[in-house]
Amino acid sequence: MRVGGKTAIVTGARRGIGRAIALALAREGANVVVGDIGREDCQKVVDEIKGLGRRGLALKCDVSSTDDVEDMVRRTVAEFGRVDILVNNAGIISYKPFLELTDEDWDKTLNVNLKGQFLCARAAARDMVKNKWGRIINIASISSGGCGIAFPLIAHYTASKGGVVALTEALALELTPQGINVNAICPGAIDTDMAKGVKESGQLAQVLTRIPKGRLGQPEEIARLVVFLASEESDYMSGSAIVIDGGWLTT
């Protein structure tokens, strides 16, 4: 097992990509803390983890709250003894023309998508440095500026994900010498609830014409990449932003 005996925290893990990541890590031997805003849904994922023979812990956590994040890490250490792997997956998206964006729209998106990753990374890394080993994996997007492309109606989302890539590089510079690898994953169009906006707008067929694979990605495909980055197999990788988009950025 590639992450046997490790303890992982996965945020935004009650459904979609986060759930797939939590289960993939459990299958590879990790105990997994499932953090999200709905504890009941988190517990359902933990029940699946236990069915795989691993230990799990369901925690309600608003990643934009310092108190919630620090409590999540504190309870993880109390339950499992340490934090080895953090997957910053929690994120939100909304669609609105730039000139109609409100301060609240901007703040809410940046607080969850960017500040949330900063808070979780800071809290987890404080424990990881004690053990001189850790993996922080940040979920960004192909809609993140330098790593990919921009789209209309999601300026706030694009800014937040571009910030995630920049944060990843900065954290890698400081934390890698202390045994903590920090990498980002930049997914393209993945078949989750977040893709509902594209489907409901009738733009799915148009989107698929831009993807050489001709289909949406599956959450499990992101999860397999997370397992690789969480394992010893990726030991020489830090500060990378890895695109997984079915070839979209080649078009």
One Martini backbone bead per residue (centre of mass of N, CA, C, O) as a GRO file, in nm:
protein
  251
    1MET     BB    1   0.095   0.037   0.023
    2ARG     BB    2   0.150   0.380  -0.043
    3VAL     BB    3  -0.004   0.494   0.254
    4GLY     BB    4   0.072   0.326   0.485
    5GLY     BB    5   0.000   0.463   0.807
    6LYS     BB    6  -0.126   0.718   0.727
    7THR     BB    7  -0.243   1.061   0.770
    8ALA     BB    8  -0.542   1.217   0.643
    9ILE     BB    9  -0.659   1.527   0.507
   10VAL     BB   10  -0.989   1.606   0.368
   11THR     BB   11  -1.135   1.852   0.200
   12GLY     BB   12  -1.433   1.845   0.066
   13ALA     BB   13  -1.535   1.511   0.129
   14ARG     BB   14  -1.859   1.449   0.088
   15ARG     BB   15  -1.792   1.480  -0.226
   16GLY     BB   16  -1.671   1.400  -0.513
   17ILE     BB   17  -1.346   1.450  -0.519
   18GLY     BB   18  -1.305   1.420  -0.213
   19ARG     BB   19  -1.424   1.141  -0.180
   20ALA     BB   20  -1.235   0.996  -0.380
   21ILE     BB   21  -0.978   1.062  -0.224
   22ALA     BB   22  -1.043   0.933   0.048
   23LEU     BB   23  -1.081   0.642  -0.068
   24ALA     BB   24  -0.805   0.610  -0.207
   25LEU     BB   25  -0.633   0.640   0.049
   26ALA     BB   26  -0.760   0.404   0.201
   27ARG     BB   27  -0.685   0.181  -0.005
   28GLU     BB   28  -0.364   0.271   0.053
   29GLY     BB   29  -0.371   0.285   0.402
   30ALA     BB   30  -0.521   0.529   0.510
   31ASN     BB   31  -0.612   0.753   0.737
   32VAL     BB   32  -0.926   0.954   0.743
   33VAL     BB   33  -1.014   1.291   0.730
   34VAL     BB   34  -1.344   1.430   0.706
   35GLY     BB   35  -1.392   1.755   0.571
   36ASP     BB   36  -1.686   1.966   0.629
   37ILE     BB   37  -1.998   2.134   0.652
   38GLY     BB   38  -2.122   1.824   0.663
   39ARG     BB   39  -2.118   1.575   0.886
   40GLU     BB   40  -2.318   1.361   0.784
   41ASP     BB   41  -2.177   1.322   0.509
   42CYS     BB   42  -1.901   1.251   0.626
   43GLN     BB   43  -1.991   0.988   0.770
   44LYS     BB   44  -2.050   0.829   0.512
   45VAL     BB   45  -1.754   0.820   0.423
   46VAL     BB   46  -1.642   0.684   0.676
   47ASP     BB   47  -1.801   0.424   0.640
   48GLU     BB   48  -1.647   0.349   0.382
   49ILE     BB   49  -1.368   0.343   0.505
   50LYS     BB   50  -1.428   0.117   0.709
   51GLY     BB   51  -1.498  -0.091   0.478
   52LEU     BB   52  -1.172  -0.082   0.402
   53GLY     BB   53  -1.015  -0.102   0.696
   54ARG     BB   54  -1.024   0.191   0.801
   55ARG     BB   55  -0.979   0.491   0.952
   56GLY     BB   56  -1.211   0.752   1.066
   57LEU     BB   57  -1.308   1.115   1.050
   58ALA     BB   58  -1.575   1.331   1.122
   59LEU     BB   59  -1.575   1.687   1.024
   60LYS     BB   60  -1.673   1.997   1.091
   61CYS     BB   61  -1.565   2.244   0.832
   62ASP     BB   62  -1.463   2.578   0.795
   63VAL     BB   63  -1.194   2.686   0.609
   64SER     BB   64  -1.240   3.009   0.680
   65SER     BB   65  -1.185   2.908   0.977
   66THR     BB   66  -0.954   2.905   1.214
   67ASP     BB   67  -1.092   2.741   1.437
   68ASP     BB   68  -1.180   2.498   1.267
   69VAL     BB   69  -0.901   2.416   1.158
   70GLU     BB   70  -0.750   2.380   1.428
   71ASP     BB   71  -0.947   2.168   1.536
   72MET     BB   72  -0.903   1.956   1.317
   73VAL     BB   73  -0.602   1.909   1.372
   74ARG     BB   74  -0.620   1.848   1.673
   75ARG     BB   75  -0.811   1.597   1.640
   76THR     BB   76  -0.625   1.434   1.461
   77VAL     BB   77  -0.389   1.406   1.660
   78ALA     BB   78  -0.556   1.278   1.889
   79GLU     BB   79  -0.644   1.023   1.714
   80PHE     BB   80  -0.349   0.963   1.529
   81GLY     BB   81  -0.077   1.159   1.617
   82ARG     BB   82  -0.090   1.280   1.310
   83VAL     BB   83   0.018   1.461   1.009
   84ASP     BB   84   0.086   1.377   0.662
   85ILE     BB   85  -0.181   1.460   0.492
   86LEU     BB   86  -0.292   1.726   0.269
   87VAL     BB   87  -0.614   1.804   0.116
   88ASN     BB   88  -0.703   2.092  -0.070
   89ASN     BB   89  -1.043   2.083  -0.185
   90ALA     BB   90  -1.205   2.304  -0.098
   91GLY     BB   91  -1.480   2.456  -0.292
   92ILE     BB   92  -1.609   2.730  -0.494
   93ILE     BB   93  -1.880   2.833  -0.728
   94SER     BB   94  -1.970   3.113  -0.942
   95TYR     BB   95  -2.193   3.298  -1.169
   96LYS     BB   96  -2.072   3.623  -1.290
   97PRO     BB   97  -2.042   3.915  -1.392
   98PHE     BB   98  -1.806   4.134  -1.314
   99LEU     BB   99  -1.998   4.398  -1.286
  100GLU     BB  100  -2.181   4.215  -1.063
  101LEU     BB  101  -1.985   4.190  -0.852
  102THR     BB  102  -1.947   4.151  -0.517
  103ASP     BB  103  -1.793   4.163  -0.226
  104GLU     BB  104  -1.918   3.897  -0.128
  105ASP     BB  105  -1.840   3.719  -0.365
  106TRP     BB  106  -1.537   3.757  -0.339
  107ASP     BB  107  -1.489   3.684  -0.038
  108LYS     BB  108  -1.609   3.400  -0.035
  109THR     BB  109  -1.423   3.271  -0.248
  110LEU     BB  110  -1.144   3.347  -0.124
  111ASN     BB  111  -1.190   3.226   0.160
  112VAL     BB  112  -1.216   2.932   0.062
  113ASN     BB  113  -1.002   2.885  -0.184
  114LEU     BB  114  -0.749   3.038  -0.030
  115LYS     BB  115  -0.756   3.083   0.274
  116GLY     BB  116  -0.822   2.786   0.338
  117GLN     BB  117  -0.547   2.675   0.241
  118PHE     BB  118  -0.371   2.836   0.430
  119LEU     BB  119  -0.487   2.741   0.702
  120CYS     BB  120  -0.442   2.435   0.661
  121ALA     BB  121  -0.140   2.440   0.601
  122ARG     BB  122  -0.046   2.573   0.861
  123ALA     BB  123  -0.162   2.367   1.063
  124ALA     BB  124  -0.031   2.107   0.943
  125ALA     BB  125   0.273   2.196   0.925
  126ARG     BB  126   0.323   2.220   1.232
  127ASP     BB  127   0.323   1.905   1.252
  128MET     BB  128   0.511   1.805   1.023
  129VAL     BB  129   0.785   1.932   1.126
  130LYS     BB  130   0.819   1.732   1.364
  131ASN     BB  131   0.858   1.480   1.137
  132LYS     BB  132   0.989   1.560   0.859
  133TRP     BB  133   0.693   1.505   0.716
  134GLY     BB  134   0.506   1.574   0.406
  135ARG     BB  135   0.178   1.642   0.240
  136ILE     BB  136   0.075   1.898   0.009
  137ILE     BB  137  -0.247   1.922  -0.165
  138ASN     BB  138  -0.360   2.138  -0.414
  139ILE     BB  139  -0.662   2.250  -0.547
  140ALA     BB  140  -0.712   2.381  -0.847
  141SER     BB  141  -0.692   2.495  -1.194
  142ILE     BB  142  -0.710   2.580  -1.526
  143SER     BB  143  -0.843   2.837  -1.383
  144SER     BB  144  -0.517   3.000  -1.316
  145GLY     BB  145  -0.371   3.143  -1.535
  146GLY     BB  146  -0.052   3.045  -1.572
  147CYS     BB  147  -0.161   2.733  -1.573
  148GLY     BB  148  -0.388   2.848  -1.787
  149ILE     BB  149  -0.718   2.966  -1.803
  150ALA     BB  150  -0.981   3.180  -1.885
  151PHE     BB  151  -1.315   3.272  -1.782
  152PRO     BB  152  -1.619   3.365  -1.789
  153LEU     BB  153  -1.796   3.457  -1.482
  154ILE     BB  154  -1.503   3.376  -1.296
  155ALA     BB  155  -1.299   3.583  -1.165
  156HIS     BB  156  -1.295   3.494  -0.863
  157TYR     BB  157  -1.209   3.201  -0.914
  158THR     BB  158  -0.953   3.251  -1.080
  159ALA     BB  159  -0.804   3.411  -0.862
  160SER     BB  160  -0.802   3.189  -0.647
  161LYS     BB  161  -0.646   2.969  -0.819
  162GLY     BB  162  -0.398   3.138  -0.876
  163GLY     BB  163  -0.325   3.161  -0.575
  164VAL     BB  164  -0.274   2.860  -0.527
  165VAL     BB  165  -0.026   2.834  -0.707
  166ALA     BB  166   0.144   3.048  -0.563
  167LEU     BB  167   0.130   2.920  -0.282
  168THR     BB  168   0.265   2.654  -0.354
  169GLU     BB  169   0.541   2.770  -0.430
  170ALA     BB  170   0.600   2.915  -0.160
  171LEU     BB  171   0.577   2.664   0.026
  172ALA     BB  172   0.793   2.490  -0.108
  173LEU     BB  173   1.032   2.675  -0.044
  174GLU     BB  174   0.995   2.648   0.279
  175LEU     BB  175   0.913   2.324   0.329
  176THR     BB  176   1.100   2.121   0.182
  177PRO     BB  177   1.352   2.137   0.381
  178GLN     BB  178   1.132   1.997   0.605
  179GLY     BB  179   0.983   1.747   0.436
  180ILE     BB  180   0.766   1.916   0.259
  181ASN     BB  181   0.551   1.857   0.010
  182VAL     BB  182   0.429   2.087  -0.255
  183ASN     BB  183   0.127   2.059  -0.449
  184ALA     BB  184  -0.060   2.091  -0.757
  185ILE     BB  185  -0.389   2.062  -0.898
  186CYS     BB  186  -0.526   2.099  -1.246
  187PRO     BB  187  -0.830   2.078  -1.332
  188GLY     BB  188  -1.074   2.032  -1.533
  189ALA     BB  189  -1.347   1.885  -1.646
  190ILE     BB  190  -1.557   1.756  -1.393
  191ASP     BB  191  -1.790   1.508  -1.281
  192THR     BB  192  -1.973   1.727  -1.096
  193ASP     BB  193  -2.155   1.961  -0.937
  194MET     BB  194  -1.982   2.195  -1.069
  195ALA     BB  195  -2.091   2.109  -1.371
  196LYS     BB  196  -2.390   2.201  -1.379
  197GLY     BB  197  -2.367   2.479  -1.512
  198VAL     BB  198  -2.286   2.369  -1.789
  199LYS     BB  199  -2.525   2.182  -1.837
  200GLU     BB  200  -2.761   2.394  -1.787
  201SER     BB  201  -2.651   2.593  -2.025
  202GLY     BB  202  -2.572   2.402  -2.285
  203GLN     BB  203  -2.228   2.380  -2.301
  204LEU     BB  204  -2.113   2.089  -2.312
  205ALA     BB  205  -2.064   2.033  -2.615
  206GLN     BB  206  -1.862   2.264  -2.648
  207VAL     BB  207  -1.655   2.170  -2.442
  208LEU     BB  208  -1.592   1.885  -2.568
  209THR     BB  209  -1.454   2.003  -2.830
  210ARG     BB  210  -1.191   2.095  -2.639
  211ILE     BB  211  -1.159   1.784  -2.569
  212PRO     BB  212  -0.981   1.526  -2.683
  213LYS     BB  213  -1.129   1.302  -2.508
  214GLY     BB  214  -1.453   1.374  -2.511
  215ARG     BB  215  -1.469   1.423  -2.187
  216LEU     BB  216  -1.516   1.400  -1.872
  217GLY     BB  217  -1.388   1.382  -1.581
  218GLN     BB  218  -1.304   1.184  -1.302
  219PRO     BB  219  -1.258   1.177  -0.970
  220GLU     BB  220  -1.068   0.921  -0.972
  221GLU     BB  221  -0.842   1.059  -1.146
  222ILE     BB  222  -0.757   1.258  -0.929
  223ALA     BB  223  -0.706   1.057  -0.697
  224ARG     BB  224  -0.462   0.909  -0.825
  225LEU     BB  225  -0.277   1.157  -0.818
  226VAL     BB  226  -0.282   1.201  -0.516
  227VAL     BB  227  -0.153   0.936  -0.433
  228PHE     BB  228   0.115   0.989  -0.568
  229LEU     BB  229   0.181   1.260  -0.409
  230ALA     BB  230   0.155   1.106  -0.120
  231SER     BB  231   0.391   0.941  -0.200
  232GLU     BB  232   0.717   0.825  -0.251
  233GLU     BB  233   0.710   0.852  -0.568
  234SER     BB  234   0.716   1.194  -0.525
  235ASP     BB  235   0.977   1.298  -0.370
  236TYR     BB  236   1.093   1.505  -0.616
  237MET     BB  237   0.820   1.670  -0.569
  238SER     BB  238   0.798   2.036  -0.577
  239GLY     BB  239   0.602   2.309  -0.691
  240SER     BB  240   0.380   2.183  -0.860
  241ALA     BB  241   0.153   2.212  -1.154
  242ILE     BB  242  -0.089   1.977  -1.242
  243VAL     BB  243  -0.232   1.879  -1.532
  244ILE     BB  244  -0.592   1.754  -1.564
  245ASP     BB  245  -0.779   1.772  -1.894
  246GLY     BB  246  -0.775   1.589  -2.164
  247GLY     BB  247  -0.614   1.832  -2.341
  248TRP     BB  248  -0.726   2.125  -2.342
  249LEU     BB  249  -0.448   2.307  -2.347
  250THR     BB  250  -0.383   2.213  -2.655
  251THR     BB  251  -0.621   2.393  -2.810
   0.00000   0.00000   0.00000
